[in-house]
Amino acid sequence: MKIALVGYGKMGKIIDGIATSRGHEVVARLNETPSAENLNNPDVVIEFSQPEVAFNNIKTCLENKIPVVCGTTGWLHQKPEIENITKENGTAFLYGSNFSLGVNLFFALNEKLADLMKNFSEYNIQLEEIHHTHKKDAPSGTAISIAEGIIKNNPNFNAWKLHETEKNHLGIFAIREDEVPGTHSVYYRSEVDEIEIKHTAFNRNGFALGAVIAAEWVKGKEGVFSINDVLGL
């Protein structure tokens, strides 16, 4: 199929290589604002840009009735509007805070552990995420998804916050280090022991492959989807 890449940084370049290796044609590689002209009539847009431009990028594509797979985080307060635009234009929008198969299995494991631990108040819960210094949003979209999975399964929490856990606010440490693709940890600590679950990405290839697979899946569909729909989780 024909794929347009909106946001052609490190991730965009890796997606380009994987899409091409799977037999797709990349018809646009954009760092500028997309338009009907420069998108070159793709079947699907894969959007990995920056939080401050993601909404307008996605909106333009959807209004041109082009399905969008989006992996940009840090703009989700506007997602309900994007979902409405998707439905109004009879096209498809698929968002993933992380397209890695391993991370999405980790999400399921995280929810199961949160449910197991909800009645053990002697354990304090703390989240930590580490990313490269170029990442602009903090905490990461993946860390927010992890936190939301815990909050959904543990009635002792009703929100998340940066830094340390306090009362009913689940804490997330957001650390930035050179060239770290992404590491996410959940700690359950008591006075006598600690339980930790952790996902470490070795490179960006898993994220990129997942985005291309999502684009293959969403072609020809209408509606609002998530990576869970693609993976059947």
N, C-alpha and C positions, 0 to 999 in steps of 0.2 A: 504494500500500500504506500501512499504518499504521506510523508510525515513532515510537518513544519516544527522546527525547534525555536521556541521563544525563550531567550536567555541562553547565550552561547559562551558560558564560562567553562570551568573544569568539568562540571557535570554534563553540560550540553555536548561537549566534545566526546566524552565517553559514551553518552547515549548515541551520538552520531555513529561511532564505530560499531556499536552493538546492533543498532538498527540496520545498518548497511550489511553487516555480516549475516543478518537474518533475512536478507533479500528485499528489504524495503528501500524506497527511494526518499532521500531527504531533499525536499524541494525548497526549503528556506532555513536559513541560519541567522536569527535576528538577535541583536542586542538593542535595536531601536524599537519604538512602539509598533506593534503589528497593525496592518491595514489589509483591506481586501486585495490590494495590489501586491504588496510585498510578501504575503503569505503563499502566493502561487497555487491557490486552490488545492490544499491538502485534504486528505481523508480525516486526519487527526492532528491536533496540535499537542505537543508535549511542552509544558511551561515550567521551567526552573529558572526563575529570575531573582528579583529582590523584593522584600516585603512592600516597599513604597510604590512599586509599579505593578505588582501582581494583579491587583483588582482590575485596573484599566486594561491590562493585557488580556485577561480572561474574558472580561466583558466584551471587548471588541471581537474576539474570536467567536464567542457564543452568538452575538448579534449578527454575525455572518454565517450562522448555522453550522459552525465547525465544532465537532466534539473536542473537549479539552481534558487532558490528563495533567494534573497540577501537583508538583511536589514542593512548591514554595511555601514556607511557613512564615508566621509573624503577621498575617493579615486577616486572621479568621473571624475577627469581629464583623467583617463584611461578607462572610460566607452565606448567610441567609439571603442576602440580596442576589448573590450569584446564583443560588439555587432557584430563585424566582425567575431570573433572566433565562436560565436553562429551560425551565418549563414553558415560558412564554414563547421561546423560539423553537421548541420541539426538537431539541438536540440533547447532548449528553455532557455531563461534567463528572469527573472522577478525581477526588482528592485523596492524597495519602500523605500523612506526616512522615512516613518512611515506607519505601517500596521494597525493602529487603524481606525475603522470605523468613530469614532467621529472626528479624525484629518482630514480625507479625506473629510468629510462634511464641516469641518472648512476651508479647502483649497478652496472649492467652494464658501463658504460665503465670504471669504477674497477677491476673485477675483470680486465678485459682488459688494462688498463695494468699492473696488479700482476703479471700473468703475464709480460708483455713485459719488465718491469724486474727480475725476480727474480734474474737472473744478473749484474746490474751493481752490485756492492757499493760502487762509488765514489759512488753516490747514496744520500744519507740521506733517509729518508721522515719527513714530519711532517704531522699532520692539524690542522685548525683549524675550529672552529665558532663562530658568533656568533648569539646570540639575544637577544630582549627580556629586560629585567630581571625580568619576572614569572615566567620559566621557573624551576621549582624544581630540576629534576634537571640534573646536569652530570657527564659530557658528555651531549649530546642522544642520544636513541635513534637518530636518523639517523646521527650520528657513529659510534656503536657499530656500526651496520650496515656503514658504510663500512670501519671498522677490521677487522671480521670478514671482509669481502670480501677485504681485502689479506692477512690472516693465512692465509686458506684457500688463497691462490694464491702465497704467498711463504714458503718454509720457514725463512727467516731470522728470522721472528717467531712467537711462540707465545702472546702476550697483548698487551693494550693497557693504557695507563696515562694518567692525567692529566698534563699538562705535557709536558716534552721527551721525545723518543725516547731510550731508553737500552738499548744492546745489543739483546736480543731482545724488548724491550717497546716497542711502537709508541705514540708519544706523541700526545696530543690536547690542544690548547689550547682551553679552553672560556671564551669571552669573552661578557660580558653588557653590552649597550648598549640604550638606550631605543628601544623600538618597532621592533626589527629582527625581521621575521618568521622569518628563517632563512637563514644563509649558510654553506656548507660547502666547504672547500678541502682538496686533497691536494697536497703539495709534494714533488717529488723534486729534491734539491739536491746538486750536486757542487761542486768548487772552480772549475769553469769555466762552469757554466750551471745553469739551473733549468727543470724541467717542472712546470706547474701545471694541474690541472683544478679547476673551481669551479662550484658551483650557487648561484644567488642567487634567493631567492623575493621577489617584489615585494609580495605580500600573501598573505593566508590562503585566498583563494578556491580556489586549486588543490588545497590539502589538503582543503577542505570538499567540493568536487565529487567528488574521488576517493573520499571516505568514503561519499557518497550512492550513487555507482556501485557500490561494494563491497556496500552494503546491498541494492541491487537484485539484484546477482549472487548473493548468499548466500541469499536467501529460498528456502525449500523444500529446501535442501541439508542434509546431515548430515556432520559431520566437522570437522577442524581445517584452516584454510586461511590463506594469506597474500595480500598484494596482488599478488604475482607470478601467482597462480592467476587473479585477475581480469583482469590485463593480458596474460596469455599469455606472460610473459617467462621 
